[in-house]
Amino acid sequence: MSRYENAILVKGLTKSYKHVPVLLGVDFQVKTGSIFALLGTNGSGKTTIVKILTTLLKQDSGSVMINGFDVAMNPEQVRQSISLTGQFVAVDEILTGRENLVMMAKLRHLRAPHQVAEDLLKRLGLTAAADRRAATYSGGMRRRLDIAMSLVGGAPVIFLDEPTTGLDPEARIEVWNIVRELSGNGTTVLLTTQYLEEAEQLADTIAILHKGKIIVSGTLEELKMLFPPAKVEYIEKQPTLEEIFLAIVGEKTEI
């Protein structure tokens, strides 16, 4: 577990592509061991932020600290303390589930890579399919294997970029349970999602990215307080995160 109160600290982050601004001064922090959900419309810059925080892309200005390390000054130390699961499953379909995990453990220079693989297969409910080629896995199983590979080495900070896109409801709930377990064990999780229910179910803190900036950040209850009071006759209706999002952003756009 990180010795820092905030595992992620972002200040004044900017980024442009071919002179087109994408991030216009993004500020947020993520408490160690918490789940932080980043919401925004398509093209709002969510994935750009994840790429910068995981050292895959350099910011134009601003600072990012991960577990006390500056991503620009100490990218190697940052990479050693993080793990990333992207939007698309990144497993070798020719290899079995077990072979994928053993390979990752060896790449991370871990002792007893076969035991590491065995433990993760059990933890993610993949033991029965461990010796089948990943190409035969269902979408939910591939995503679980992908997340298992991210857990090799026990990184204290994990980035999940739209981890349940394309999954059926049952597989999505399986991933939710994994994320809750990670946070319960002290892992810091930053996730981007296009499913507002996902943020409602998982996040300790929710931030909305709009037009290059974080326009609001807080717990679900804090965001509900920003929603206009409802006119009720009998029972007060609690606003959904979707209603809150649309009210704050002020336009009906696809997430």
C-alpha positions in Angstrom: 0.0 0.0 0.0 1.2 3.5 -0.8 2.5 5.5 2.2 0.9 8.6 0.6 -2.6 9.9 1.4 -3.2 10.5 -2.3 -1.9 7.8 -4.6 -2.7 10.0 -7.6 -2.3 13.8 -7.7 -2.9 15.7 -10.9 -2.5 19.5 -11.2 -3.0 21.7 -14.2 -2.8 19.0 -16.8 -2.9 20.1 -20.4 -2.6 18.3 -23.8 -3.3 19.3 -27.4 -3.2 17.2 -30.6 -2.1 19.1 -33.7 -2.9 22.4 -32.0 -6.4 21.2 -31.0 -6.7 21.4 -27.2 -8.0 18.3 -25.5 -7.1 18.9 -21.8 -7.3 22.5 -20.5 -6.0 22.3 -17.0 -7.2 19.1 -15.3 -7.0 18.8 -11.5 -7.9 15.9 -9.3 -6.6 13.6 -6.6 -7.3 10.0 -5.8 -7.0 8.8 -2.2 -5.0 5.7 -1.6 -7.1 2.5 -1.6 -10.2 4.2 -3.1 -12.1 3.8 -6.4 -12.1 6.9 -8.5 -14.5 7.0 -11.6 -13.8 9.4 -14.4 -16.8 10.2 -16.5 -17.1 12.2 -19.7 -18.6 12.2 -23.2 -16.9 10.4 -26.0 -13.8 12.4 -27.1 -13.7 14.3 -23.8 -10.1 13.2 -23.1 -10.6 10.3 -20.6 -8.3 7.9 -22.4 -5.8 10.8 -22.9 -5.6 11.3 -19.2 -5.1 7.6 -18.6 -2.3 7.5 -21.2 -0.5 10.4 -19.5 -0.9 8.9 -16.0 0.5 5.6 -17.2 3.5 7.2 -19.0 2.2 6.2 -22.5 1.8 9.9 -23.5 3.6 13.1 -22.4 1.5 16.0 -21.2 2.1 19.5 -22.6 2.1 21.1 -19.1 1.0 20.4 -15.6 2.2 17.7 -13.1 1.2 14.2 -12.3 2.4 12.3 -9.2 1.8 8.6 -8.8 2.7 7.1 -5.4 5.0 10.1 -5.0 6.7 9.7 -8.3 6.5 12.3 -11.1 5.4 10.7 -14.4 7.6 13.0 -16.4 10.7 12.8 -14.2 10.5 9.2 -13.0 8.5 7.2 -15.6 10.3 3.9 -14.7 9.4 4.1 -11.0 5.8 5.0 -12.0 5.6 2.0 -14.3 6.8 -0.3 -11.6 4.0 0.8 -9.3 1.0 0.7 -11.7 -0.9 -1.6 -13.9 -3.2 -0.9 -16.9 -6.2 -2.7 -18.3 -7.1 -1.0 -21.6 -10.4 -0.8 -23.5 -9.5 -3.8 -25.5 -8.5 -7.2 -24.1 -4.8 -7.7 -24.5 -4.2 -11.4 -24.0 -2.4 -13.8 -26.3 -5.1 -16.0 -27.7 -2.7 -18.7 -28.9 -1.6 -19.3 -25.3 -3.7 -20.9 -22.5 -4.9 -18.8 -19.6 -2.2 -20.3 -17.4 0.5 -19.6 -20.0 -0.5 -16.0 -20.4 -0.2 -15.4 -16.6 3.1 -17.3 -16.4 4.5 -15.3 -19.2 3.5 -12.0 -17.5 5.0 -13.2 -14.2 8.3 -13.9 -15.9 8.3 -10.6 -17.7 7.9 -9.0 -14.2 10.8 -11.1 -13.0 8.7 -12.6 -10.2 9.8 -15.7 -8.2 7.7 -18.8 -8.7 5.8 -17.6 -11.7 3.7 -20.8 -11.9 2.5 -20.3 -8.4 1.7 -16.7 -9.1 -0.4 -17.9 -12.1 -2.1 -20.6 -10.1 -3.1 -18.1 -7.3 -4.6 -15.6 -9.8 -6.4 -18.3 -11.8 -8.1 -19.3 -8.5 -8.8 -15.7 -7.5 -10.4 -14.8 -10.8 -12.4 -18.0 -11.1 -10.5 -19.3 -14.1 -9.0 -22.5 -12.7 -11.3 -24.9 -14.7 -10.4 -23.1 -18.0 -6.7 -22.6 -17.1 -5.3 -25.0 -19.7 -7.6 -24.0 -22.5 -6.4 -21.5 -25.2 -7.6 -18.0 -24.5 -9.2 -18.0 -28.0 -11.9 -20.3 -26.6 -12.8 -18.0 -23.7 -16.0 -16.1 -23.6 -15.9 -12.3 -23.5 -16.3 -12.2 -19.7 -13.6 -14.8 -19.2 -11.1 -13.0 -21.5 -11.7 -9.8 -19.5 -11.2 -11.6 -16.2 -7.9 -13.0 -17.7 -6.9 -9.6 -18.8 -7.5 -8.2 -15.3 -5.6 -11.1 -13.8 -2.6 -10.2 -15.9 -2.9 -6.7 -14.6 -2.7 -8.1 -11.1 0.5 -9.9 -11.6 3.1 -8.3 -9.4 0.5 -6.7 -7.1 0.7 -3.1 -8.4 -0.6 -0.6 -5.8 -2.4 1.5 -8.4 -4.5 0.0 -11.2 -6.0 1.9 -14.2 -9.1 0.4 -15.8 -10.1 2.1 -19.0 -13.7 1.2 -19.7 -13.2 -2.4 -18.4 -16.7 -3.7 -19.0 -17.4 -2.3 -22.4 -19.1 -5.0 -24.5 -19.7 -7.4 -21.6 -23.0 -8.9 -20.8 -24.6 -8.0 -17.5 -23.4 -11.1 -15.7 -19.8 -10.6 -16.8 -20.0 -6.9 -15.9 -21.1 -7.8 -12.3 -18.2 -10.2 -12.1 -15.8 -7.4 -13.0 -17.4 -5.1 -10.4 -16.8 -7.7 -7.7 -13.2 -7.9 -8.7 -12.8 -4.1 -8.5 -14.4 -4.0 -5.1 -12.1 -6.7 -3.9 -9.1 -4.8 -5.1 -10.1 -1.7 -3.3 -10.9 -3.7 -0.2 -7.3 -5.0 -0.2 -5.9 -1.5 -0.4 -5.4 -1.2 -4.1 -6.1 2.2 -5.6 -8.4 2.0 -8.7 -9.0 4.7 -11.3 -11.5 3.7 -13.9 -13.1 5.3 -16.8 -16.5 4.1 -17.8 -19.4 4.8 -20.3 -21.8 3.1 -17.9 -23.1 5.5 -15.3 -24.5 2.7 -13.2 -21.0 1.3 -13.0 -19.8 4.5 -11.4 -22.8 4.6 -9.0 -22.1 1.0 -7.9 -18.3 1.2 -7.5 -16.9 4.7 -7.0 -15.9 6.4 -3.8 -15.4 9.5 -5.8 -16.8 10.5 -9.2 -15.4 13.2 -11.5 -17.0 14.6 -14.6 -14.7 15.6 -17.4 -16.2 18.2 -19.8 -14.7 20.4 -22.4 -11.1 19.7 -21.2 -11.7 20.2 -17.5 -13.0 18.5 -14.4 -16.2 20.4 -13.8 -17.3 18.6 -10.7 -15.9 15.9 -8.4 -17.2 14.3 -5.3 -19.1 11.4 -3.8 -22.4 10.3 -5.3 -24.2 11.9 -2.4 -22.3 15.2 -3.0 -23.2 15.1 -6.7 -26.8 14.5 -5.8 -26.8 17.8 -3.8 -26.0 19.7 -7.0 -29.1 18.3 -8.7 -32.1 20.6 -8.7 -34.7 19.6 -6.0 -37.4 17.4 -7.4 -41.1 18.3 -7.2 -42.7 15.4 -5.5 -46.2 14.4 -4.5 -45.7 11.4 -2.3 -42.2 10.0 -2.3 -39.0 12.0 -3.0 -37.2 10.5 -6.0 -33.5 10.2 -5.8 -31.8 11.4 -9.0 -29.8 8.9 -10.9 -26.2 9.6 -11.9 -27.3 9.9 -15.5 -29.7 12.7 -14.5 -27.0 14.4 -12.5 -24.5 14.1 -15.4 -26.9 15.6 -17.9 -27.9 18.4 -15.5 -24.3 19.3 -14.8 -23.0 19.1 -18.4 -26.1 20.8 -19.6 -26.6 18.9 -22.9 -27.7 15.5 -24.0 -24.6 13.8 -25.3 -23.6 10.2 -25.6 -21.2 9.0 -22.9 
